[in-house]
Amino acid sequence: MSDAGSVTIEAAFAVGTLVVVLAVVLAAMGAVVLQLRCTDAATEAARLAARGDEAGARRAAARLVPDGADVTVDVRGDDVVARVGAAPLESALPGVRVAAEVVAAREPSPVAPAQGPDPLPGELPEADVGESPAPASGGSAHTGTPSPTGGAP
């Protein structure tokens, strides 16, 4: 018997095995990259939704992931939950799906002060300036302004 043909068959099996291993490694790398994209999209969606822009959150997340990805934004009390899921290499890995979920605290809406800015610590509000109490030392301090009682300083 001749062993010359068996070397060719073994080489063919080795090359075929290497191609399959390479394909699996590339598919796994594609899944990892898609996982990172889903995490980025969910983070962006949660950030925007926490600021009150839920429609913008969905649009931003949809721009960051491939077509066919699922994007959901839910508000739960004071938290916003954004979920993004997609299938990597859609037809190459039919049973595999990657997803990311991010939770963010809702930001309070900005409220303008009723009558201008708050006074700095130690300052009296403008409405109370004319009603300032007398100095605690009992003496009068001369500030160069007339006294509210009309007397001399």
C-alpha positions in Angstrom: 0.0 0.0 0.0 1.0 3.6 -0.7 0.8 6.4 1.9 1.2 9.2 -0.7 -2.6 10.0 -0.9 -3.1 10.1 2.9 -0.8 13.2 3.3 -3.0 15.1 0.8 -6.2 14.2 2.6 -4.7 15.1 6.0 -3.6 18.5 4.6 -7.0 19.1 3.2 -8.6 18.4 6.6 -6.1 20.6 8.3 -6.7 23.5 6.0 -10.5 23.1 6.3 -10.3 23.0 10.1 -8.2 26.2 10.1 -10.8 27.9 7.9 -13.6 26.9 10.3 -11.6 28.1 13.3 -10.8 31.4 11.6 -14.5 31.9 10.8 -15.5 31.2 14.4 -12.9 33.6 15.7 -14.0 36.4 13.3 -17.6 35.8 14.2 -16.8 36.0 17.9 -14.8 39.2 17.4 -17.8 40.7 15.5 -20.1 39.8 18.4 -17.7 41.6 20.8 -17.6 44.7 18.7 -21.4 44.6 18.4 -21.7 44.3 22.2 -19.6 47.4 22.6 -21.8 49.3 20.1 -24.9 48.2 22.0 -23.4 49.4 25.3 -22.5 52.7 23.8 -26.0 53.1 22.3 -27.7 52.2 25.6 -25.5 54.6 27.5 -26.3 57.5 25.1 -30.0 56.6 25.1 -30.1 56.5 29.0 -28.2 59.8 29.2 -30.6 61.6 26.8 -33.7 60.0 28.4 -32.5 61.0 31.9 -32.6 64.6 30.6 -36.2 64.1 29.4 -35.6 63.5 25.7 -36.9 60.0 25.2 -37.6 60.4 21.4 -34.1 61.7 20.9 -32.7 58.8 23.0 -34.3 56.3 20.7 -33.0 58.1 17.6 -29.5 58.4 18.9 -29.4 54.7 19.9 -30.7 53.6 16.5 -27.9 55.6 14.8 -25.2 53.7 16.7 -26.4 50.1 16.1 -27.1 48.2 12.9 -30.6 48.0 11.3 -32.9 45.6 13.0 -31.6 46.3 16.6 -34.1 46.5 19.4 -34.0 49.8 21.3 -36.3 50.3 24.4 -36.3 53.1 26.9 -38.3 52.7 30.1 -38.9 55.1 33.0 -39.1 53.5 36.4 -39.7 56.1 39.1 -36.5 58.2 39.3 -34.5 55.9 37.0 -34.3 55.5 33.2 -33.5 52.0 31.8 -32.2 51.8 28.2 -31.9 48.4 26.5 -30.3 47.8 23.2 -30.1 44.3 21.6 -29.0 43.0 18.2 -28.0 39.8 16.4 -24.3 39.7 15.4 -23.7 38.8 11.8 -27.4 38.2 11.5 -27.4 35.0 9.4 -24.0 33.6 10.4 -24.9 33.2 14.0 -28.6 32.6 14.1 -29.0 31.7 17.8 -26.7 34.4 19.2 -28.0 37.8 20.4 -26.1 40.4 22.3 -27.7 43.1 24.4 -26.8 45.9 26.8 -28.8 47.5 29.6 -27.9 50.8 31.2 -29.7 52.5 34.1 -29.4 56.3 34.7 -30.9 58.5 37.3 -33.4 61.0 36.0 -32.0 64.6 36.2 -34.2 67.2 37.8 -35.7 69.7 35.5 -34.2 73.2 35.9 -36.3 75.6 37.9 -35.7 79.3 37.7 -35.7 81.3 40.9 -38.9 83.2 41.6 -37.2 86.7 42.1 -33.8 86.6 40.6 -30.6 84.9 41.8 -30.2 83.7 45.4 -28.1 86.0 47.5 -24.6 85.0 48.4 -24.1 83.5 51.9 -23.9 86.4 54.4 -25.7 88.9 52.1 -29.3 90.0 52.7 -31.8 89.8 49.9 -32.5 93.1 48.2 -35.9 93.5 49.8 -34.5 93.4 53.3 -31.6 95.9 52.8 -33.5 98.8 54.3 -34.5 96.8 57.3 -31.0 95.9 58.5 -30.7 95.6 62.2 -28.6 97.9 64.3 -25.0 96.9 65.0 -24.8 94.5 68.0 -22.0 96.6 69.7 -24.5 99.3 70.7 -22.5 102.0 69.0 -23.2 103.3 65.6 -20.8 102.7 62.8 -20.3 105.4 60.2 -20.6 104.0 56.7 -20.9 107.2 54.8 -24.6 106.7 54.0 -27.5 108.5 55.8 -29.2 106.6 58.6 -32.7 105.3 57.8 -34.0 107.0 61.0 -32.8 110.4 59.7 -30.4 111.0 62.7 -26.7 111.7 62.4 -24.3 108.8 62.5 
